[in-house]
Amino acid sequence: MIAYNTTFIMRPSEEDTFLTYLRTEYIPMLSEGEDLLNLSLKRIQPHEADADSISLALSFDAVDEECLMQILLSNGSKAATHLTERFGESVVGFSTLMHHLPL
C-alpha cells in the first residue's frame, strides 16, 4: 500500500473558494475511474509563525506504485494542470509519497 499526500498552501482569503473547488472539481477529476483508497482532506494546524497562511492536506492510498503512477499520469496530471490554470500562484502545493509500515 502506498500513501500519497498533497499539501496546499494559500492565503486565508482563498480557503472557502479553494475548498469548494477541491470538493466540486479537483477531487472528482482526480478520482474519476481510478482506485483511490482512503481519500481524506484535512486542515493542517498552523504554527504561530505561519498564521498568515492556510494549509490543507489531501491524501489517499493506492494499492501499489504502479497503480499510483497510473493515477498520477492520467487524472493527476489533468487535475494539477486545471488547478494551476484556476488559481495560478495564489495556491501552491507539494506532494509526498509514503510507504505504510507495520506498527
Contacts in CASP RR format, 6 or more apart in sequence:
PFRMAT RR
TARGET T0000
AUTHOR 0000-0000-0000
METHOD contacts of the structure
MODEL  1
MIAYNTTFIMRPSEEDTFLTYLRTEYIPMLSEGEDLLNLSLKRIQPHEAD
ADSISLALSFDAVDEECLMQILLSNGSKAATHLTERFGESVVGFSTLMHH
LPL
1 37 0 8 1.000
1 61 0 8 1.000
1 62 0 8 1.000
1 63 0 8 1.000
1 64 0 8 1.000
1 99 0 8 1.000
1 100 0 8 1.000
2 61 0 8 1.000
2 62 0 8 1.000
2 63 0 8 1.000
2 64 0 8 1.000
2 65 0 8 1.000
2 67 0 8 1.000
2 68 0 8 1.000
2 97 0 8 1.000
2 98 0 8 1.000
2 99 0 8 1.000
2 100 0 8 1.000
3 59 0 8 1.000
3 60 0 8 1.000
3 61 0 8 1.000
3 97 0 8 1.000
3 98 0 8 1.000
3 99 0 8 1.000
3 100 0 8 1.000
4 59 0 8 1.000
4 60 0 8 1.000
4 61 0 8 1.000
4 62 0 8 1.000
4 68 0 8 1.000
4 72 0 8 1.000
4 95 0 8 1.000
4 96 0 8 1.000
4 97 0 8 1.000
4 98 0 8 1.000
5 57 0 8 1.000
5 58 0 8 1.000
5 59 0 8 1.000
5 95 0 8 1.000
5 96 0 8 1.000
5 98 0 8 1.000
6 57 0 8 1.000
6 58 0 8 1.000
6 59 0 8 1.000
6 93 0 8 1.000
6 94 0 8 1.000
6 95 0 8 1.000
6 96 0 8 1.000
7 44 0 8 1.000
7 55 0 8 1.000
7 56 0 8 1.000
7 57 0 8 1.000
7 93 0 8 1.000
7 94 0 8 1.000
7 95 0 8 1.000
7 96 0 8 1.000
8 18 0 8 1.000
8 55 0 8 1.000
8 56 0 8 1.000
8 57 0 8 1.000
8 58 0 8 1.000
8 91 0 8 1.000
8 92 0 8 1.000
8 93 0 8 1.000
9 53 0 8 1.000
9 54 0 8 1.000
9 55 0 8 1.000
9 91 0 8 1.000
9 92 0 8 1.000
9 93 0 8 1.000
10 18 0 8 1.000
10 53 0 8 1.000
10 54 0 8 1.000
10 56 0 8 1.000
10 87 0 8 1.000
10 90 0 8 1.000
10 91 0 8 1.000
10 92 0 8 1.000
11 52 0 8 1.000
11 53 0 8 1.000
11 54 0 8 1.000
11 90 0 8 1.000
12 52 0 8 1.000
12 53 0 8 1.000
12 54 0 8 1.000
14 54 0 8 1.000
14 87 0 8 1.000
14 90 0 8 1.000
14 91 0 8 1.000
15 54 0 8 1.000
15 56 0 8 1.000
18 56 0 8 1.000
18 87 0 8 1.000
18 91 0 8 1.000
19 56 0 8 1.000
21 83 0 8 1.000
21 86 0 8 1.000
21 87 0 8 1.000
22 41 0 8 1.000
22 56 0 8 1.000
22 58 0 8 1.000
25 82 0 8 1.000
25 86 0 8 1.000
26 79 0 8 1.000
26 82 0 8 1.000
26 83 0 8 1.000
27 39 0 8 1.000
27 41 0 8 1.000
27 58 0 8 1.000
29 75 0 8 1.000
29 76 0 8 1.000
29 78 0 8 1.000
29 79 0 8 1.000
29 82 0 8 1.000
30 36 0 8 1.000
30 71 0 8 1.000
30 75 0 8 1.000
30 76 0 8 1.000
30 79 0 8 1.000
31 39 0 8 1.000
31 60 0 8 1.000
31 75 0 8 1.000
32 75 0 8 1.000
33 75 0 8 1.000
34 70 0 8 1.000
34 71 0 8 1.000
34 74 0 8 1.000
34 75 0 8 1.000
35 62 0 8 1.000
35 63 0 8 1.000
35 67 0 8 1.000
35 71 0 8 1.000
36 60 0 8 1.000
36 61 0 8 1.000
36 62 0 8 1.000
36 71 0 8 1.000
37 60 0 8 1.000
37 61 0 8 1.000
37 62 0 8 1.000
37 63 0 8 1.000
38 59 0 8 1.000
38 60 0 8 1.000
38 61 0 8 1.000
39 58 0 8 1.000
39 59 0 8 1.000
39 60 0 8 1.000
40 58 0 8 1.000
40 59 0 8 1.000
40 60 0 8 1.000
41 56 0 8 1.000
41 57 0 8 1.000
41 58 0 8 1.000
42 56 0 8 1.000
42 57 0 8 1.000
42 59 0 8 1.000
43 54 0 8 1.000
43 55 0 8 1.000
43 56 0 8 1.000
43 57 0 8 1.000
44 55 0 8 1.000
44 56 0 8 1.000
44 57 0 8 1.000
46 53 0 8 1.000
46 54 0 8 1.000
46 55 0 8 1.000
61 100 0 8 1.000
62 68 0 8 1.000
62 71 0 8 1.000
68 97 0 8 1.000
83 91 0 8 1.000
END
